[in-house]
Amino acid sequence: MIKFDKLFKTLKEQGISQYSLYTRHGVSRSQIQRLKNNQSVTTHTLNMLLNILGDGFTLNDIAEFTPDDNAEK
């Protein structure tokens, strides 16, 4: 499972609100809701978020992967 909890922590640390994501940066409210619920999002959305954060940020700063309990090995 990919979790986006780190995204909201990073945004807060950078002084970027969810409100500014959709009013100033063009991230749709539905995408923000999907991120909050750890649902699937496109690589376009992830790219947009990293561009908003700027240089020096990577996927590791906004997402965390943990294997599913029922994943086949």
PDB file of N, CA, C, O and CB in Angstrom:
ATOM      1  N   MET A   1       0.846  -1.176   0.000  1.00  0.00           N
ATOM      2  CA  MET A   1       0.000   0.000   0.000  1.00  0.00           C
ATOM      3  C   MET A   1       0.890   1.237   0.000  1.00  0.00           C
ATOM      4  O   MET A   1       1.925   1.281   0.665  1.00  0.00           O
ATOM      5  CB  MET A   1      -0.961  -0.001   1.219  1.00  0.00           C
ATOM      6  N   ILE A   2       0.474   2.211  -0.739  1.00  0.00           N
ATOM      7  CA  ILE A   2       1.189   3.485  -0.754  1.00  0.00           C
ATOM      8  C   ILE A   2       0.370   4.477   0.061  1.00  0.00           C
ATOM      9  O   ILE A   2      -0.815   4.688  -0.196  1.00  0.00           O
ATOM     10  CB  ILE A   2       1.425   4.004  -2.225  1.00  0.00           C
ATOM     11  N   LYS A   3       1.022   5.077   1.041  1.00  0.00           N
ATOM     12  CA  LYS A   3       0.361   6.047   1.917  1.00  0.00           C
ATOM     13  C   LYS A   3       0.934   7.434   1.652  1.00  0.00           C
ATOM     14  O   LYS A   3       2.130   7.589   1.406  1.00  0.00           O
ATOM     15  CB  LYS A   3       0.535   5.657   3.416  1.00  0.00           C
ATOM     16  N   PHE A   4       0.070   8.433   1.705  1.00  0.00           N
ATOM     17  CA  PHE A   4       0.459   9.806   1.426  1.00  0.00           C
ATOM     18  C   PHE A   4       0.448  10.691   2.674  1.00  0.00           C
ATOM     19  O   PHE A   4       0.355  11.914   2.569  1.00  0.00           O
ATOM     20  CB  PHE A   4      -0.455  10.388   0.383  1.00  0.00           C
ATOM     21  N   ASP A   5       0.541  10.078   3.844  1.00  0.00           N
ATOM     22  CA  ASP A   5       0.557  10.855   5.083  1.00  0.00           C
ATOM     23  C   ASP A   5       1.739  11.830   5.113  1.00  0.00           C
ATOM     24  O   ASP A   5       1.623  12.947   5.620  1.00  0.00           O
ATOM     25  CB  ASP A   5       0.618   9.915   6.296  1.00  0.00           C
ATOM     26  N   LYS A   6       2.861  11.395   4.570  1.00  0.00           N
ATOM     27  CA  LYS A   6       4.054  12.244   4.541  1.00  0.00           C
ATOM     28  C   LYS A   6       3.815  13.518   3.731  1.00  0.00           C
ATOM     29  O   LYS A   6       4.386  14.566   4.034  1.00  0.00           O
ATOM     30  CB  LYS A   6       5.240  11.470   3.960  1.00  0.00           C
ATOM     31  N   LEU A   7       2.974  13.426   2.703  1.00  0.00           N
ATOM     32  CA  LEU A   7       2.684  14.587   1.865  1.00  0.00           C
ATOM     33  C   LEU A   7       2.129  15.725   2.695  1.00  0.00           C
ATOM     34  O   LEU A   7       2.590  16.861   2.588  1.00  0.00           O
ATOM     35  CB  LEU A   7       1.701  14.219   0.757  1.00  0.00           C
ATOM     36  N   PHE A   8       1.147  15.426   3.517  1.00  0.00           N
ATOM     37  CA  PHE A   8       0.480  16.488   4.273  1.00  0.00           C
ATOM     38  C   PHE A   8       1.392  17.063   5.358  1.00  0.00           C
ATOM     39  O   PHE A   8       1.295  18.243   5.695  1.00  0.00           O
ATOM     40  CB  PHE A   8      -0.811  15.958   4.903  1.00  0.00           C
ATOM     41  N   LYS A   9       2.257  16.243   5.891  1.00  0.00           N
ATOM     42  CA  LYS A   9       3.263  16.740   6.845  1.00  0.00           C
ATOM     43  C   LYS A   9       4.253  17.658   6.128  1.00  0.00           C
ATOM     44  O   LYS A   9       4.591  18.728   6.635  1.00  0.00           O
ATOM     45  CB  LYS A   9       4.017  15.555   7.523  1.00  0.00           C
ATOM     46  N   THR A  10       4.713  17.244   4.961  1.00  0.00           N
ATOM     47  CA  THR A  10       5.659  18.047   4.188  1.00  0.00           C
ATOM     48  C   THR A  10       5.034  19.363   3.746  1.00  0.00           C
ATOM     49  O   THR A  10       5.672  20.414   3.814  1.00  0.00           O
ATOM     50  CB  THR A  10       6.148  17.266   2.969  1.00  0.00           C
ATOM     51  N   LEU A  11       3.783  19.305   3.294  1.00  0.00           N
ATOM     52  CA  LEU A  11       3.091  20.533   2.895  1.00  0.00           C
ATOM     53  C   LEU A  11       2.995  21.506   4.064  1.00  0.00           C
ATOM     54  O   LEU A  11       3.239  22.702   3.902  1.00  0.00           O
ATOM     55  CB  LEU A  11       1.688  20.211   2.360  1.00  0.00           C
ATOM     56  N   LYS A  12       2.643  21.001   5.230  1.00  0.00           N
ATOM     57  CA  LYS A  12       2.519  21.852   6.410  1.00  0.00           C
ATOM     58  C   LYS A  12       3.864  22.488   6.757  1.00  0.00           C
ATOM     59  O   LYS A  12       3.935  23.679   7.058  1.00  0.00           O
ATOM     60  CB  LYS A  12       1.986  21.042   7.607  1.00  0.00           C
ATOM     61  N   GLU A  13       4.927  21.688   6.711  1.00  0.00           N
ATOM     62  CA  GLU A  13       6.261  22.206   7.011  1.00  0.00           C
ATOM     63  C   GLU A  13       6.683  23.297   6.026  1.00  0.00           C
ATOM     64  O   GLU A  13       7.425  24.211   6.386  1.00  0.00           O
ATOM     65  CB  GLU A  13       7.278  21.070   6.994  1.00  0.00           C
ATOM     66  N   GLN A  14       6.210  23.199   4.788  1.00  0.00           N
ATOM     67  CA  GLN A  14       6.556  24.179   3.754  1.00  0.00           C
ATOM     68  C   GLN A  14       5.569  25.351   3.703  1.00  0.00           C
ATOM     69  O   GLN A  14       5.728  26.264   2.893  1.00  0.00           O
ATOM     70  CB  GLN A  14       6.608  23.497   2.394  1.00  0.00           C
ATOM     71  N   GLY A  15       4.562  25.323   4.562  1.00  0.00           N
ATOM     72  CA  GLY A  15       3.590  26.414   4.606  1.00  0.00           C
ATOM     73  C   GLY A  15       2.622  26.417   3.430  1.00  0.00           C
ATOM     74  O   GLY A  15       2.125  27.472   3.035  1.00  0.00           O
ATOM     75  N   ILE A  16       2.355  25.245   2.873  1.00  0.00           N
ATOM     76  CA  ILE A  16       1.438  25.126   1.739  1.00  0.00           C
ATOM     77  C   ILE A  16       0.153  24.462   2.237  1.00  0.00           C
ATOM     78  O   ILE A  16       0.174  23.329   2.719  1.00  0.00           O
ATOM     79  CB  ILE A  16       2.086  24.303   0.560  1.00  0.00           C
ATOM     80  N   SER A  17      -0.949  25.173   2.114  1.00  0.00           N
ATOM     81  CA  SER A  17      -2.227  24.628   2.591  1.00  0.00           C
ATOM     82  C   SER A  17      -2.937  23.855   1.485  1.00  0.00           C
ATOM     83  O   SER A  17      -2.637  24.015   0.302  1.00  0.00           O
ATOM     84  CB  SER A  17      -3.135  25.759   3.110  1.00  0.00           C
ATOM     85  N   GLN A  18      -3.873  23.024   1.891  1.00  0.00           N
ATOM     86  CA  GLN A  18      -4.698  22.305   0.917  1.00  0.00           C
ATOM     87  C   GLN A  18      -5.499  23.298   0.082  1.00  0.00           C
ATOM     88  O   GLN A  18      -5.720  23.080  -1.109  1.00  0.00           O
ATOM     89  CB  GLN A  18      -5.647  21.306   1.629  1.00  0.00           C
ATOM     90  N   TYR A  19      -5.926  24.374   0.703  1.00  0.00           N
ATOM     91  CA  TYR A  19      -6.676  25.410  -0.004  1.00  0.00           C
ATOM     92  C   TYR A  19      -5.840  26.001  -1.139  1.00  0.00           C
ATOM     93  O   TYR A  19      -6.344  26.209  -2.243  1.00  0.00           O
ATOM     94  CB  TYR A  19      -7.113  26.518   0.971  1.00  0.00           C
ATOM     95  N   SER A  20      -4.571  26.269  -0.867  1.00  0.00           N
ATOM     96  CA  SER A  20      -3.727  26.839  -1.919  1.00  0.00           C
ATOM     97  C   SER A  20      -3.430  25.822  -3.014  1.00  0.00           C
ATOM     98  O   SER A  20      -3.186  26.210  -4.157  1.00  0.00           O
ATOM     99  CB  SER A  20      -2.420  27.355  -1.325  1.00  0.00           C
ATOM    100  N   LEU A  21      -3.446  24.526  -2.692  1.00  0.00           N
ATOM    101  CA  LEU A  21      -3.220  23.514  -3.724  1.00  0.00           C
ATOM    102  C   LEU A  21      -4.261  23.620  -4.826  1.00  0.00           C
ATOM    103  O   LEU A  21      -3.924  23.537  -6.007  1.00  0.00           O
ATOM    104  CB  LEU A  21      -3.242  22.110  -3.113  1.00  0.00           C
ATOM    105  N   TYR A  22      -5.523  23.803  -4.453  1.00  0.00           N
ATOM    106  CA  TYR A  22      -6.532  23.856  -5.506  1.00  0.00           C
ATOM    107  C   TYR A  22      -6.839  25.254  -5.998  1.00  0.00           C
ATOM    108  O   TYR A  22      -7.326  25.399  -7.119  1.00  0.00           O
ATOM    109  CB  TYR A  22      -7.782  23.232  -5.024  1.00  0.00           C
ATOM    110  N   THR A  23      -6.576  26.294  -5.213  1.00  0.00           N
ATOM    111  CA  THR A  23      -6.864  27.639  -5.708  1.00  0.00           C
ATOM    112  C   THR A  23      -5.685  28.249  -6.470  1.00  0.00           C
ATOM    113  O   THR A  23      -5.894  28.983  -7.436  1.00  0.00           O
ATOM    114  CB  THR A  23      -7.242  28.541  -4.551  1.00  0.00           C
ATOM    115  N   ARG A  24      -4.462  27.959  -6.055  1.00  0.00           N
ATOM    116  CA  ARG A  24      -3.287  28.581  -6.676  1.00  0.00           C
ATOM    117  C   ARG A  24      -2.514  27.641  -7.589  1.00  0.00           C
ATOM    118  O   ARG A  24      -1.855  28.088  -8.528  1.00  0.00           O
ATOM    119  CB  ARG A  24      -2.365  29.098  -5.611  1.00  0.00           C
ATOM    120  N   HIS A  25      -2.589  26.346  -7.319  1.00  0.00           N
ATOM    121  CA  HIS A  25      -1.720  25.418  -8.032  1.00  0.00           C
ATOM    122  C   HIS A  25      -2.463  24.452  -8.954  1.00  0.00           C
ATOM    123  O   HIS A  25      -1.825  23.673  -9.661  1.00  0.00           O
ATOM    124  CB  HIS A  25      -0.923  24.637  -7.046  1.00  0.00           C
ATOM    125  N   GLY A  26      -3.781  24.485  -8.961  1.00  0.00           N
ATOM    126  CA  GLY A  26      -4.557  23.686  -9.910  1.00  0.00           C
ATOM    127  C   GLY A  26      -4.729  22.219  -9.579  1.00  0.00           C
ATOM    128  O   GLY A  26      -5.101  21.440 -10.456  1.00  0.00           O
ATOM    129  N   VAL A  27      -4.470  21.812  -8.342  1.00  0.00           N
ATOM    130  CA  VAL A  27      -4.723  20.434  -7.938  1.00  0.00           C
ATOM    131  C   VAL A  27      -6.206  20.337  -7.594  1.00  0.00           C
ATOM    132  O   VAL A  27      -6.709  21.119  -6.788  1.00  0.00           O
ATOM    133  CB  VAL A  27      -3.810  20.002  -6.717  1.00  0.00           C
ATOM    134  N   SER A  28      -6.899  19.392  -8.195  1.00  0.00           N
ATOM    135  CA  SER A  28      -8.342  19.308  -7.962  1.00  0.00           C
ATOM    136  C   SER A  28      -8.645  18.830  -6.541  1.00  0.00           C
ATOM    137  O   SER A  28      -7.855  18.120  -5.919  1.00  0.00           O
ATOM    138  CB  SER A  28      -8.993  18.367  -8.985  1.00  0.00           C
ATOM    139  N   ARG A  29      -9.788  19.233  -6.063  1.00  0.00           N
ATOM    140  CA  ARG A  29     -10.219  18.813  -4.727  1.00  0.00           C
ATOM    141  C   ARG A  29     -10.375  17.301  -4.655  1.00  0.00           C
ATOM    142  O   ARG A  29     -10.096  16.690  -3.623  1.00  0.00           O
ATOM    143  CB  ARG A  29     -11.539  19.497  -4.347  1.00  0.00           C
ATOM    144  N   SER A  30     -10.819  16.703  -5.745  1.00  0.00           N
ATOM    145  CA  SER A  30     -10.983  15.250  -5.743  1.00  0.00           C
ATOM    146  C   SER A  30      -9.633  14.548  -5.625  1.00  0.00           C
ATOM    147  O   SER A  30      -9.545  13.503  -4.979  1.00  0.00           O
ATOM    148  CB  SER A  30     -11.705  14.792  -7.016  1.00  0.00           C
ATOM    149  N   GLN A  31      -8.588  15.091  -6.226  1.00  0.00           N
ATOM    150  CA  GLN A  31      -7.261  14.502  -6.096  1.00  0.00           C
ATOM    151  C   GLN A  31      -6.741  14.636  -4.670  1.00  0.00           C
ATOM    152  O   GLN A  31      -6.119  13.713  -4.146  1.00  0.00           O
ATOM    153  CB  GLN A  31      -6.288  15.158  -7.076  1.00  0.00           C
ATOM    154  N   ILE A  32      -6.990  15.764  -4.051  1.00  0.00           N
ATOM    155  CA  ILE A  32      -6.583  15.959  -2.655  1.00  0.00           C
ATOM    156  C   ILE A  32      -7.305  14.950  -1.764  1.00  0.00           C
ATOM    157  O   ILE A  32      -6.705  14.372  -0.858  1.00  0.00           O
ATOM    158  CB  ILE A  32      -6.885  17.415  -2.186  1.00  0.00           C
ATOM    159  N   GLN A  33      -8.587  14.745  -2.026  1.00  0.00           N
ATOM    160  CA  GLN A  33      -9.359  13.772  -1.240  1.00  0.00           C
ATOM    161  C   GLN A  33      -8.822  12.359  -1.448  1.00  0.00           C
ATOM    162  O   GLN A  33      -8.735  11.584  -0.496  1.00  0.00           O
ATOM    163  CB  GLN A  33     -10.853  13.831  -1.621  1.00  0.00           C
ATOM    164  N   ARG A  34      -8.461  12.021  -2.684  1.00  0.00           N
ATOM    165  CA  ARG A  34      -7.892  10.704  -2.968  1.00  0.00           C
ATOM    166  C   ARG A  34      -6.576  10.524  -2.213  1.00  0.00           C
ATOM    167  O   ARG A  34      -6.315   9.451  -1.669  1.00  0.00           O
ATOM    168  CB  ARG A  34      -7.671  10.522  -4.486  1.00  0.00           C
ATOM    169  N   LEU A  35      -5.759  11.555  -2.180  1.00  0.00           N
ATOM    170  CA  LEU A  35      -4.491  11.496  -1.446  1.00  0.00           C
ATOM    171  C   LEU A  35      -4.737  11.322   0.051  1.00  0.00           C
ATOM    172  O   LEU A  35      -4.051  10.539   0.708  1.00  0.00           O
ATOM    173  CB  LEU A  35      -3.660  12.769  -1.703  1.00  0.00           C
ATOM    174  N   LYS A  36      -5.705  12.046   0.583  1.00  0.00           N
ATOM    175  CA  LYS A  36      -6.017  11.939   2.012  1.00  0.00           C
ATOM    176  C   LYS A  36      -6.497  10.541   2.383  1.00  0.00           C
ATOM    177  O   LYS A  36      -6.277  10.082   3.504  1.00  0.00           O
ATOM    178  CB  LYS A  36      -7.075  12.968   2.400  1.00  0.00           C
ATOM    179  N   ASN A  37      -7.154   9.865   1.440  1.00  0.00           N
ATOM    180  CA  ASN A  37      -7.688   8.523   1.688  1.00  0.00           C
ATOM    181  C   ASN A  37      -6.745   7.426   1.200  1.00  0.00           C
ATOM    182  O   ASN A  37      -7.123   6.255   1.157  1.00  0.00           O
ATOM    183  CB  ASN A  37      -9.041   8.369   1.013  1.00  0.00           C
ATOM    184  N   ASN A  38      -5.524   7.799   0.836  1.00  0.00           N
ATOM    185  CA  ASN A  38      -4.513   6.852   0.345  1.00  0.00           C
ATOM    186  C   ASN A  38      -5.031   6.015  -0.820  1.00  0.00           C
ATOM    187  O   ASN A  38      -4.744   4.822  -0.912  1.00  0.00           O
ATOM    188  CB  ASN A  38      -4.062   5.932   1.474  1.00  0.00           C
ATOM    189  N   GLN A  39      -5.791   6.643  -1.702  1.00  0.00           N
ATOM    190  CA  GLN A  39      -6.283   5.980  -2.899  1.00  0.00           C
ATOM    191  C   GLN A  39      -5.317   6.246  -4.054  1.00  0.00           C
ATOM    192  O   GLN A  39      -4.386   7.041  -3.925  1.00  0.00           O
ATOM    193  CB  GLN A  39      -7.716   6.464  -3.252  1.00  0.00           C
ATOM    194  N   SER A  40      -5.546   5.578  -5.171  1.00  0.00           N
ATOM    195  CA  SER A  40      -4.625   5.729  -6.298  1.00  0.00           C
ATOM    196  C   SER A  40      -4.743   7.119  -6.928  1.00  0.00           C
ATOM    197  O   SER A  40      -5.830   7.685  -7.040  1.00  0.00           O
ATOM    198  CB  SER A  40      -4.895   4.648  -7.354  1.00  0.00           C
ATOM    199  N   VAL A  41      -3.595   7.641  -7.331  1.00  0.00           N
ATOM    200  CA  VAL A  41      -3.515   8.903  -8.062  1.00  0.00           C
ATOM    201  C   VAL A  41      -2.564   8.698  -9.230  1.00  0.00           C
ATOM    202  O   VAL A  41      -1.784   7.745  -9.247  1.00  0.00           O
ATOM    203  CB  VAL A  41      -3.038  10.082  -7.135  1.00  0.00           C
ATOM    204  N   THR A  42      -2.630   9.580 -10.189  1.00  0.00           N
ATOM    205  CA  THR A  42      -1.784   9.448 -11.372  1.00  0.00           C
ATOM    206  C   THR A  42      -0.380   9.975 -11.099  1.00  0.00           C
ATOM    207  O   THR A  42      -0.144  10.740 -10.164  1.00  0.00           O
ATOM    208  CB  THR A  42      -2.405  10.191 -12.560  1.00  0.00           C
ATOM    209  N   THR A  43       0.530   9.538 -11.943  1.00  0.00           N
ATOM    210  CA  THR A  43       1.893  10.071 -11.845  1.00  0.00           C
ATOM    211  C   THR A  43       1.905  11.560 -12.189  1.00  0.00           C
ATOM    212  O   THR A  43       2.775  12.299 -11.728  1.00  0.00           O
ATOM    213  CB  THR A  43       2.852   9.296 -12.782  1.00  0.00           C
ATOM    214  N   HIS A  44       0.950  11.994 -12.988  1.00  0.00           N
ATOM    215  CA  HIS A  44       0.826  13.431 -13.289  1.00  0.00           C
ATOM    216  C   HIS A  44       0.584  14.228 -12.005  1.00  0.00           C
ATOM    217  O   HIS A  44       1.187  15.281 -11.798  1.00  0.00           O
ATOM    218  CB  HIS A  44      -0.328  13.681 -14.300  1.00  0.00           C
ATOM    219  N   THR A  45      -0.291  13.725 -11.158  1.00  0.00           N
ATOM    220  CA  THR A  45      -0.582  14.395  -9.888  1.00  0.00           C
ATOM    221  C   THR A  45       0.654  14.420  -8.996  1.00  0.00           C
ATOM    222  O   THR A  45       0.964  15.446  -8.391  1.00  0.00           O
ATOM    223  CB  THR A  45      -1.747  13.696  -9.161  1.00  0.00           C
ATOM    224  N   LEU A  46       1.360  13.295  -8.913  1.00  0.00           N
ATOM    225  CA  LEU A  46       2.570  13.244  -8.092  1.00  0.00           C
ATOM    226  C   LEU A  46       3.618  14.208  -8.628  1.00  0.00           C
ATOM    227  O   LEU A  46       4.284  14.895  -7.854  1.00  0.00           O
ATOM    228  CB  LEU A  46       3.137  11.815  -8.048  1.00  0.00           C
ATOM    229  N   ASN A  47       3.767  14.263  -9.942  1.00  0.00           N
ATOM    230  CA  ASN A  47       4.709  15.188 -10.560  1.00  0.00           C
ATOM    231  C   ASN A  47       4.336  16.638 -10.252  1.00  0.00           C
ATOM    232  O   ASN A  47       5.206  17.454  -9.948  1.00  0.00           O
ATOM    233  CB  ASN A  47       4.758  14.965 -12.073  1.00  0.00           C
ATOM    234  N   MET A  48       3.053  16.953 -10.331  1.00  0.00           N
ATOM    235  CA  MET A  48       2.572  18.300 -10.039  1.00  0.00           C
ATOM    236  C   MET A  48       2.901  18.688  -8.589  1.00  0.00           C
ATOM    237  O   MET A  48       3.353  19.803  -8.330  1.00  0.00           O
ATOM    238  CB  MET A  48       1.050  18.393 -10.290  1.00  0.00           C
ATOM    239  N   LEU A  49       2.673  17.773  -7.661  1.00  0.00           N
ATOM    240  CA  LEU A  49       2.948  18.052  -6.248  1.00  0.00           C
ATOM    241  C   LEU A  49       4.433  18.289  -6.006  1.00  0.00           C
ATOM    242  O   LEU A  49       4.807  19.198  -5.265  1.00  0.00           O
ATOM    243  CB  LEU A  49       2.457  16.899  -5.373  1.00  0.00           C
ATOM    244  N   LEU A  50       5.276  17.476  -6.628  1.00  0.00           N
ATOM    245  CA  LEU A  50       6.720  17.657  -6.452  1.00  0.00           C
ATOM    246  C   LEU A  50       7.190  18.964  -7.077  1.00  0.00           C
ATOM    247  O   LEU A  50       8.096  19.604  -6.544  1.00  0.00           O
ATOM    248  CB  LEU A  50       7.487  16.480  -7.064  1.00  0.00           C
ATOM    249  N   ASN A  51       6.598  19.374  -8.187  1.00  0.00           N
ATOM    250  CA  ASN A  51       6.938  20.673  -8.777  1.00  0.00           C
ATOM    251  C   ASN A  51       6.495  21.822  -7.880  1.00  0.00           C
ATOM    252  O   ASN A  51       7.177  22.844  -7.797  1.00  0.00           O
ATOM    253  CB  ASN A  51       6.296  20.817 -10.158  1.00  0.00           C
ATOM    254  N   ILE A  52       5.361  21.660  -7.210  1.00  0.00           N
ATOM    255  CA  ILE A  52       4.888  22.683  -6.268  1.00  0.00           C
ATOM    256  C   ILE A  52       5.860  22.805  -5.099  1.00  0.00           C
ATOM    257  O   ILE A  52       6.180  23.912  -4.665  1.00  0.00           O
ATOM    258  CB  ILE A  52       3.464  22.343  -5.753  1.00  0.00           C
ATOM    259  N   LEU A  53       6.328  21.669  -4.591  1.00  0.00           N
ATOM    260  CA  LEU A  53       7.269  21.679  -3.469  1.00  0.00           C
ATOM    261  C   LEU A  53       8.625  22.233  -3.879  1.00  0.00           C
ATOM    262  O   LEU A  53       9.278  22.918  -3.092  1.00  0.00           O
ATOM    263  CB  LEU A  53       7.435  20.274  -2.905  1.00  0.00           C
ATOM    264  N   GLY A  54       9.053  21.947  -5.094  1.00  0.00           N
ATOM    265  CA  GLY A  54      10.294  22.522  -5.602  1.00  0.00           C
ATOM    266  C   GLY A  54      11.481  21.582  -5.534  1.00  0.00           C
ATOM    267  O   GLY A  54      11.354  20.407  -5.188  1.00  0.00           O
ATOM    268  N   ASP A  55      12.639  22.130  -5.872  1.00  0.00           N
ATOM    269  CA  ASP A  55      13.878  21.353  -5.915  1.00  0.00           C
ATOM    270  C   ASP A  55      14.190  20.717  -4.575  1.00  0.00           C
ATOM    271  O   ASP A  55      13.916  21.283  -3.517  1.00  0.00           O
ATOM    272  CB  ASP A  55      15.036  22.232  -6.346  1.00  0.00           C
ATOM    273  N   GLY A  56      14.765  19.537  -4.642  1.00  0.00           N
ATOM    274  CA  GLY A  56      15.199  18.852  -3.431  1.00  0.00           C
ATOM    275  C   GLY A  56      14.183  17.889  -2.854  1.00  0.00           C
ATOM    276  O   GLY A  56      14.502  17.145  -1.927  1.00  0.00           O
ATOM    277  N   PHE A  57      12.965  17.882  -3.379  1.00  0.00           N
ATOM    278  CA  PHE A  57      11.940  16.974  -2.873  1.00  0.00           C
ATOM    279  C   PHE A  57      11.797  15.779  -3.817  1.00  0.00           C
ATOM    280  O   PHE A  57      11.899  15.917  -5.036  1.00  0.00           O
ATOM    281  CB  PHE A  57      10.582  17.710  -2.713  1.00  0.00           C
ATOM    282  N   THR A  58      11.561  14.612  -3.230  1.00  0.00           N
ATOM    283  CA  THR A  58      11.405  13.384  -4.009  1.00  0.00           C
ATOM    284  C   THR A  58      10.122  12.687  -3.579  1.00  0.00           C
ATOM    285  O   THR A  58       9.425  13.139  -2.670  1.00  0.00           O
ATOM    286  CB  THR A  58      12.635  12.441  -3.828  1.00  0.00           C
ATOM    287  N   LEU A  59       9.823  11.581  -4.247  1.00  0.00           N
ATOM    288  CA  LEU A  59       8.644  10.794  -3.864  1.00  0.00           C
ATOM    289  C   LEU A  59       8.720  10.330  -2.416  1.00  0.00           C
ATOM    290  O   LEU A  59       7.692  10.184  -1.755  1.00  0.00           O
ATOM    291  CB  LEU A  59       8.493   9.586  -4.784  1.00  0.00           C
ATOM    292  N   ASN A  60       9.918  10.099  -1.927  1.00  0.00           N
ATOM    293  CA  ASN A  60      10.077   9.669  -0.529  1.00  0.00           C
ATOM    294  C   ASN A  60       9.611  10.732   0.460  1.00  0.00           C
ATOM    295  O   ASN A  60       9.312  10.414   1.611  1.00  0.00           O
ATOM    296  CB  ASN A  60      11.532   9.323  -0.252  1.00  0.00           C
ATOM    297  N   ASP A  61       9.546  11.986   0.026  1.00  0.00           N
ATOM    298  CA  ASP A  61       9.093  13.063   0.901  1.00  0.00           C
ATOM    299  C   ASP A  61       7.573  13.158   0.964  1.00  0.00           C
ATOM    300  O   ASP A  61       7.028  13.811   1.854  1.00  0.00           O
ATOM    301  CB  ASP A  61       9.666  14.382   0.434  1.00  0.00           C
ATOM    302  N   ILE A  62       6.884  12.507   0.023  1.00  0.00           N
ATOM    303  CA  ILE A  62       5.428  12.646  -0.027  1.00  0.00           C
ATOM    304  C   ILE A  62       4.682  11.322   0.057  1.00  0.00           C
ATOM    305  O   ILE A  62       3.465  11.313   0.241  1.00  0.00           O
ATOM    306  CB  ILE A  62       5.035  13.348  -1.283  1.00  0.00           C
ATOM    307  N   ALA A  63       5.389  10.204  -0.075  1.00  0.00           N
ATOM    308  CA  ALA A  63       4.706   8.910  -0.064  1.00  0.00           C
ATOM    309  C   ALA A  63       5.561   7.866   0.643  1.00  0.00           C
ATOM    310  O   ALA A  63       6.783   7.981   0.735  1.00  0.00           O
ATOM    311  CB  ALA A  63       4.382   8.451  -1.501  1.00  0.00           C
ATOM    312  N   GLU A  64       4.869   6.847   1.136  1.00  0.00           N
ATOM    313  CA  GLU A  64       5.548   5.748   1.818  1.00  0.00           C
ATOM    314  C   GLU A  64       4.911   4.434   1.366  1.00  0.00           C
ATOM    315  O   GLU A  64       3.688   4.292   1.360  1.00  0.00           O
ATOM    316  CB  GLU A  64       5.467   5.909   3.378  1.00  0.00           C
ATOM    317  N   PHE A  65       5.755   3.483   0.990  1.00  0.00           N
ATOM    318  CA  PHE A  65       5.271   2.191   0.552  1.00  0.00           C
ATOM    319  C   PHE A  65       5.409   1.183   1.689  1.00  0.00           C
ATOM    320  O   PHE A  65       6.462   1.076   2.317  1.00  0.00           O
ATOM    321  CB  PHE A  65       6.034   1.717  -0.701  1.00  0.00           C
ATOM    322  N   THR A  66       4.327   0.447   1.942  1.00  0.00           N
ATOM    323  CA  THR A  66       4.372  -0.683   2.859  1.00  0.00           C
ATOM    324  C   THR A  66       3.686  -1.847   2.157  1.00  0.00           C
ATOM    325  O   THR A  66       2.592  -1.684   1.615  1.00  0.00           O
ATOM    326  CB  THR A  66       3.685  -0.347   4.241  1.00  0.00           C
ATOM    327  N   PRO A  67       4.318  -3.022   2.161  1.00  0.00           N
ATOM    328  CA  PRO A  67       3.709  -4.175   1.492  1.00  0.00           C
ATOM    329  C   PRO A  67       2.344  -4.522   2.087  1.00  0.00           C
ATOM    330  O   PRO A  67       2.125  -4.405   3.292  1.00  0.00           O
ATOM    331  CB  PRO A  67       4.636  -5.384   1.584  1.00  0.00           C
ATOM    332  N   ASP A  68       1.444  -4.948   1.218  1.00  0.00           N
ATOM    333  CA  ASP A  68       0.134  -5.405   1.685  1.00  0.00           C
ATOM    334  C   ASP A  68       0.315  -6.701   2.475  1.00  0.00           C
ATOM    335  O   ASP A  68       1.202  -7.498   2.172  1.00  0.00           O
ATOM    336  CB  ASP A  68      -0.850  -5.617   0.485  1.00  0.00           C
ATOM    337  N   ASP A  69      -0.514  -6.905   3.469  1.00  0.00           N
ATOM    338  CA  ASP A  69      -0.443  -8.125   4.277  1.00  0.00           C
ATOM    339  C   ASP A  69      -0.738  -9.365   3.452  1.00  0.00           C
ATOM    340  O   ASP A  69      -0.189 -10.435   3.714  1.00  0.00           O
ATOM    341  CB  ASP A  69      -1.413  -8.043   5.442  1.00  0.00           C
ATOM    342  N   ASN A  70      -1.595  -9.226   2.465  1.00  0.00           N
ATOM    343  CA  ASN A  70      -2.012 -10.385   1.682  1.00  0.00           C
ATOM    344  C   ASN A  70      -1.266 -10.496   0.355  1.00  0.00           C
ATOM    345  O   ASN A  70      -1.692 -11.236  -0.532  1.00  0.00           O
ATOM    346  CB  ASN A  70      -3.497 -10.322   1.425  1.00  0.00           C
ATOM    347  N   ALA A  71      -0.157  -9.768   0.209  1.00  0.00           N
ATOM    348  CA  ALA A  71       0.594  -9.820  -1.053  1.00  0.00           C
ATOM    349  C   ALA A  71       1.230 -11.195  -1.225  1.00  0.00           C
ATOM    350  O   ALA A  71       1.765 -11.779  -0.283  1.00  0.00           O
ATOM    351  CB  ALA A  71       1.682  -8.714  -1.094  1.00  0.00           C
ATOM    352  N   GLU A  72       1.156 -11.690  -2.455  1.00  0.00           N
ATOM    353  CA  GLU A  72       1.765 -12.986  -2.755  1.00  0.00           C
ATOM    354  C   GLU A  72       3.266 -12.820  -2.843  1.00  0.00           C
ATOM    355  O   GLU A  72       3.763 -11.798  -3.316  1.00  0.00           O
ATOM    356  CB  GLU A  72       1.204 -13.581  -4.070  1.00  0.00           C
ATOM    357  N   LYS A  73       3.987 -13.835  -2.384  1.00  0.00           N
ATOM    358  CA  LYS A  73       5.442 -13.773  -2.429  1.00  0.00           C
ATOM    359  C   LYS A  73       5.974 -14.787  -3.398  1.00  0.00           C
ATOM    360  O   LYS A  73       7.187 -14.892  -3.578  1.00  0.00           O
ATOM    361  CB  LYS A  73       6.042 -13.998  -1.052  1.00  0.00           C
TER     362      LYS A  73
END
